Amino acid sequence: QVQLVESGGGLVQPGGSLRLSCAASGIIFRFYAMSWYRQAPGKQRELVATITNGGSTNYADSVKGRFTISRDSAQNTVYLRMNSLKPEDTAVYYCNTYTTPIRHDYWGQGTQVTVSS
């Protein structure tokens, strides 16, 4: 059974930083691409960042230069380092992975990030 468990969210002031973690189980972690999505109130869920099994990364334009995704295969964990946070980064952040060639998505329960003074 695949499980993704996020942690690290919270309340931070504008300009601050947070690091989110997602611990994966039930998969051979090193074979899977891992992603972070977010969903703000009243908005659709959007892709924030992806890291492939080879370590290549991609980011949404809105977070480029501020967020960094990384992975630790020894710990079966993917991270999202968020710097220079803005109020518009406020959302529930979800960890994601998926199977190929037939795509089936797995999601964590989400962790709330609130950027406010």
Backbone hydrogen bonds, N-H to C=O, Kabsch-Sander energy under -0.5 kcal/mol:
donor,donor_aa,acceptor,acceptor_aa,energy
3,Q,25,S,-2.4
5,V,23,A,-2.1
6,E,4,L,-0.5
7,S,21,S,-2.0
10,G,112,Q,-0.9
12,V,114,T,-2.7
15,G,85,L,-3.3
16,G,13,Q,-2.3
18,L,82,M,-2.1
20,L,80,L,-2.7
21,S,7,S,-2.7
22,C,78,V,-1.9
23,A,5,V,-2.5
24,A,22,C,-0.5
24,A,76,N,-3.1
25,S,3,Q,-2.1
29,F,27,I,-1.4
31,F,28,I,-2.4
32,Y,29,F,-1.8
34,M,51,I,-2.7
35,S,96,N,-2.7
36,W,49,A,-2.6
37,Y,94,Y,-2.8
38,R,46,E,-2.3
39,Q,92,V,-2.1
43,K,40,A,-2.3
46,E,38,R,-3.1
48,V,36,W,-2.9
49,A,36,W,-1.7
50,T,58,N,-2.2
51,I,34,M,-2.8
52,T,56,S,-2.7
55,G,52,T,-1.4
58,N,50,T,-2.0
60,A,48,V,-2.5
63,V,60,A,-1.7
64,K,60,A,-1.0
66,R,63,V,-2.3
67,F,63,V,-2.3
68,T,81,R,-2.5
70,S,79,Y,-1.7
72,D,77,T,-2.9
75,Q,72,D,-0.7
76,N,72,D,-0.7
77,T,72,D,-1.9
78,V,22,C,-2.1
79,Y,70,S,-3.0
80,L,20,L,-2.2
81,R,68,T,-3.1
82,M,18,L,-3.3
82,M,80,L,-0.6
83,N,66,R,-2.1
83,N,81,R,-0.6
84,S,15,G,-0.6
85,L,16,G,-2.3
89,D,86,K,-2.2
90,T,87,P,-1.8
91,A,113,V,-2.0
92,V,39,Q,-2.3
93,Y,91,A,-0.6
93,Y,111,T,-3.0
94,Y,37,Y,-2.7
96,N,35,S,-2.5
97,T,106,Y,-1.7
98,Y,33,A,-0.6
99,T,104,H,-1.8
103,R,101,P,-0.7
106,Y,97,T,-3.0
108,G,95,C,-1.8
109,Q,4,L,-0.6
111,T,93,Y,-2.0
113,V,91,A,-2.7
114,T,10,G,-2.7
116,S,12,V,-2.1
116,S,114,T,-0.7
